Amino acid sequence: MQNHYRPDIDGLRAIAVLSVVFFHSNIKPFEIDFFSGGYLGVDIFFVISGYLITRIILQELLGNRNKFSYLNFYERRARRLLPALFFIILISIPFAYFILLPQHLLDYAKSIFAAIFFLSNFHFIASDYYDVDAILKPLLHTWSLSVEEQFYILYPIFLVFLFKNFRKYL
């Protein structure tokens, strides 16, 4: 399994981004609501992520060392995702401070904590994603990042366990 560039995956990413943008913009090409579910783009990203992460892990397991480094894996994920997350949080703080009412500002502070520890999906589960107040939750979109990070934490452990104990069945 070699690490080759896959332009088809970039095409799927483009479809995912467009579907999310169309959904949130309420764009209906030819007056047909293709994106009524709204989560199609997120689902596509999750599938792409699962495929790529599986490929990375298996490349290491099948490589020269025949060993997977959890430390290197988690470090690469952190370097890729944390700068963007912290940038979004830092950029949104002044806007939240000047725009949000005190109660919403308190909720925003809690959402920062949840986002940093990749628990946004649990934090926002009680709220309605389509609620009018959703506009007052600048970090609402981090729920999908939390799901992805939770996957990154648990899936390698599961896959390495399967590989080491049930390799002949894979």
C-alpha contacts under 8 A as a table, 3 or more apart, distances in Angstrom:
res1	aa1	res2	aa2	distance
1	M	55	R	7.92
1	M	59	Q	6.03
2	Q	59	Q	7.35
6	R	9	I	5.55
6	R	10	D	7.06
7	P	10	D	5.07
7	P	11	G	6.42
8	D	11	G	4.91
8	D	12	L	6.34
9	I	12	L	4.98
9	I	13	R	6.17
9	I	48	I	7.23
10	D	13	R	4.93
10	D	14	A	6.21
11	G	14	A	5.07
11	G	15	I	6.37
12	L	15	I	5.05
12	L	16	A	6.15
12	L	44	I	7.22
12	L	48	I	7.97
13	R	16	A	4.95
13	R	17	V	6.12
13	R	44	I	7.48
13	R	45	F	6.80
13	R	48	I	7.99
14	A	17	V	5.15
14	A	18	L	6.06
15	I	18	L	5.18
15	I	19	S	6.02
15	I	41	G	7.05
16	A	19	S	5.22
16	A	20	V	6.34
16	A	40	L	6.98
16	A	41	G	3.77
16	A	42	V	6.70
16	A	44	I	5.81
16	A	45	F	6.53
17	V	20	V	5.27
17	V	21	V	6.14
17	V	41	G	6.11
18	L	21	V	5.01
18	L	22	F	5.85
18	L	41	G	7.54
19	S	22	F	5.11
19	S	23	F	5.97
19	S	35	F	6.31
19	S	38	G	7.44
19	S	40	L	6.71
19	S	41	G	5.28
20	V	23	F	5.11
20	V	24	H	6.16
20	V	35	F	7.95
20	V	38	G	6.51
20	V	39	Y	7.23
20	V	40	L	7.40
20	V	41	G	5.31
20	V	42	V	7.37
21	V	24	H	5.31
21	V	25	S	5.87
22	F	25	S	5.05
22	F	26	N	5.78
22	F	27	I	4.84
22	F	28	K	7.30
22	F	35	F	7.03
23	F	26	N	5.08
23	F	27	I	6.40
23	F	35	F	5.45
23	F	36	S	6.87
23	F	38	G	5.43
24	H	27	I	7.80
24	H	38	G	7.65
27	I	33	D	7.79
28	K	31	E	4.97
28	K	32	I	5.30
28	K	33	D	5.07
28	K	34	F	6.89
28	K	35	F	7.89
29	P	32	I	5.75
29	P	33	D	7.24
29	P	34	F	7.68
33	D	36	S	5.52
35	F	38	G	5.34
35	F	39	Y	7.97
35	F	40	L	7.14
37	G	40	L	6.62
38	G	41	G	7.28
39	Y	42	V	5.16
39	Y	43	D	6.08
40	L	43	D	5.10
40	L	44	I	6.20
41	G	44	I	5.06
41	G	45	F	6.28
42	V	45	F	5.05
42	V	46	F	6.22
42	V	144	S	7.36
43	D	46	F	5.03
43	D	47	V	6.26
44	I	47	V	5.17
44	I	48	I	6.19
45	F	48	I	5.08
45	F	49	S	5.99
46	F	49	S	5.05
46	F	50	G	6.08
46	F	148	E	7.13
47	V	50	G	5.10
47	V	51	Y	6.19
48	I	51	Y	5.17
48	I	52	L	6.13
49	S	52	L	5.18
49	S	53	I	5.93
49	S	148	E	7.99
50	G	53	I	5.28
50	G	54	T	6.00
51	Y	54	T	5.26
51	Y	55	R	6.17
52	L	55	R	5.02
52	L	56	I	6.18
53	I	56	I	5.06
53	I	57	I	6.16
53	I	152	Y	7.95
54	T	57	I	5.25
54	T	58	L	6.05
54	T	159	L	7.92
55	R	58	L	5.21
55	R	59	Q	6.01
56	I	59	Q	5.18
56	I	60	E	6.49
57	I	60	E	5.31
57	I	61	L	6.25
57	I	68	F	6.75
57	I	156	P	7.08
57	I	160	V	7.93
58	L	61	L	4.89
58	L	62	L	5.84
59	Q	62	L	5.24
59	Q	63	G	5.68
60	E	63	G	4.97
60	E	64	N	7.83
60	E	65	R	7.43
60	E	66	N	6.42
60	E	67	K	6.14
60	E	68	F	5.46
61	L	65	R	7.39
61	L	66	N	4.52
61	L	67	K	4.96
61	L	68	F	5.51
61	L	160	V	7.99
62	L	65	R	7.79
62	L	66	N	5.26
62	L	67	K	7.74
63	G	66	N	5.22
63	G	67	K	7.60
68	F	160	V	7.57
69	S	72	N	5.39
69	S	73	F	6.19
70	Y	73	F	5.02
70	Y	74	Y	6.05
70	Y	156	P	7.77
71	L	74	Y	5.37
71	L	75	E	6.00
72	N	75	E	5.04
72	N	76	R	6.14
73	F	76	R	5.33
73	F	77	R	6.40
74	Y	77	R	5.05
74	Y	78	A	6.09
74	Y	152	Y	7.81
74	Y	153	I	7.81
75	E	78	A	5.08
75	E	79	R	6.14
76	R	79	R	5.18
76	R	80	R	6.17
77	R	80	R	5.14
77	R	81	L	6.10
78	A	81	L	5.33
78	A	82	L	5.30
79	R	82	L	6.02
79	R	83	P	6.81
80	R	83	P	6.97
80	R	84	A	7.81
81	L	84	A	5.75
81	L	85	L	6.33
82	L	85	L	4.99
82	L	86	F	5.99
83	P	86	F	5.28
83	P	87	F	6.00
84	A	87	F	5.01
84	A	88	I	6.19
85	L	88	I	5.27
85	L	89	I	6.25
85	L	116	I	7.87
86	F	89	I	5.01
86	F	90	L	6.00
87	F	90	L	5.18
87	F	91	I	6.02
88	I	91	I	5.18
88	I	92	S	6.04
89	I	92	S	5.26
89	I	93	I	6.27
89	I	112	I	7.02
89	I	139	L	7.73
90	L	93	I	5.41
90	L	94	P	7.80
91	I	94	P	6.75
91	I	95	F	7.59
92	S	95	F	5.31
92	S	96	A	6.01
92	S	138	P	7.12
93	I	96	A	5.10
93	I	97	Y	6.06
94	P	97	Y	5.03
94	P	98	F	6.30
95	F	98	F	5.37
95	F	99	I	5.86
95	F	100	L	7.93
96	A	99	I	5.24
96	A	100	L	5.26
96	A	105	L	6.58
96	A	108	Y	7.56
96	A	138	P	7.73
97	Y	100	L	6.04
97	Y	105	L	6.77
100	L	103	Q	7.91
100	L	104	H	5.64
100	L	105	L	5.48
100	L	136	L	6.98
101	L	104	H	5.32
101	L	105	L	5.94
102	P	105	L	4.91
102	P	106	L	6.21
103	Q	106	L	5.14
103	Q	107	D	6.38
104	H	107	D	4.92
104	H	108	Y	6.03
104	H	136	L	6.85
104	H	137	K	7.78
105	L	108	Y	4.85
105	L	109	A	6.24
106	L	109	A	5.09
106	L	110	K	6.42
107	D	110	K	5.09
107	D	111	S	6.22
107	D	137	K	7.89
108	Y	111	S	4.93
108	Y	112	I	6.29
108	Y	137	K	6.43
108	Y	138	P	7.36
108	Y	139	L	7.56
109	A	112	I	5.11
109	A	113	F	6.58
110	K	113	F	5.19
110	K	114	A	6.28
111	S	114	A	4.87
111	S	115	A	5.95
111	S	120	S	6.69
111	S	123	H	6.99
111	S	139	L	6.54
111	S	140	L	7.88
112	I	115	A	5.08
112	I	116	I	6.14
112	I	139	L	7.31
113	F	116	I	5.30
113	F	117	F	6.38
114	A	117	F	5.35
114	A	118	F	5.89
114	A	119	L	4.69
114	A	120	S	4.84
114	A	123	H	6.37
115	A	118	F	4.89
115	A	119	L	5.93
115	A	120	S	5.15
115	A	139	L	7.49
115	A	142	T	6.24
115	A	143	W	7.75
115	A	146	S	7.00
116	I	119	L	7.71
117	F	120	S	7.97
118	F	121	N	7.79
118	F	143	W	7.93
118	F	145	L	7.11
118	F	146	S	4.22
118	F	147	V	7.51
118	F	149	E	6.49
118	F	150	Q	7.16
119	L	122	F	5.46
119	L	123	H	6.21
119	L	143	W	7.45
119	L	146	S	5.62
120	S	123	H	4.75
120	S	124	F	5.87
120	S	140	L	7.55
120	S	142	T	6.02
120	S	143	W	4.64
120	S	146	S	5.76
121	N	124	F	5.43
121	N	125	I	5.84
121	N	142	T	7.52
121	N	143	W	4.18
121	N	144	S	6.91
121	N	146	S	6.06
121	N	147	V	6.61
122	F	125	I	5.20
122	F	126	A	7.86
122	F	143	W	7.86
123	H	126	A	7.13
124	F	127	S	5.25
124	F	128	D	7.89
124	F	140	L	7.01
124	F	143	W	7.16
125	I	128	D	7.54
127	S	131	D	7.69
128	D	131	D	5.08
128	D	134	A	7.40
129	Y	134	A	6.13
129	Y	140	L	7.76
130	Y	134	A	6.41
131	D	134	A	5.25
132	V	135	I	6.46
133	D	136	L	5.23
133	D	137	K	7.10
134	A	137	K	5.19
134	A	138	P	7.91
134	A	140	L	7.25
135	I	138	P	6.77
137	K	140	L	5.41
138	P	141	H	7.62
139	L	142	T	5.55
140	L	143	W	6.24
141	H	144	S	6.49
141	H	145	L	7.72
142	T	145	L	5.00
142	T	146	S	6.24
143	W	146	S	5.14
143	W	147	V	6.41
144	S	147	V	5.05
144	S	148	E	6.21
145	L	148	E	5.01
145	L	149	E	6.10
146	S	149	E	5.07
146	S	150	Q	6.06
147	V	150	Q	5.16
147	V	151	F	6.22
148	E	151	F	4.99
148	E	152	Y	6.25
149	E	152	Y	4.82
149	E	153	I	6.20
150	Q	153	I	5.09
150	Q	154	L	6.24
151	F	154	L	5.33
151	F	155	Y	5.42
152	Y	155	Y	5.71
152	Y	156	P	6.64
153	I	156	P	6.69
153	I	157	I	7.47
154	L	157	I	5.54
154	L	158	F	6.43
155	Y	158	F	5.02
155	Y	159	L	5.99
156	P	159	L	5.06
156	P	160	V	5.88
157	I	160	V	5.38
157	I	161	F	6.12
158	F	161	F	5.16
158	F	162	L	6.26
159	L	162	L	5.05
159	L	163	F	6.03
160	V	163	F	4.95
160	V	164	K	6.05
161	F	164	K	5.30
161	F	165	N	5.99
161	F	166	F	7.94
162	L	165	N	5.29
162	L	166	F	5.19
162	L	167	R	6.63
163	F	166	F	5.59
163	F	167	R	4.64
163	F	170	L	7.38
164	K	167	R	5.88
166	F	169	Y	5.53
166	F	170	L	6.73
167	R	170	L	5.26
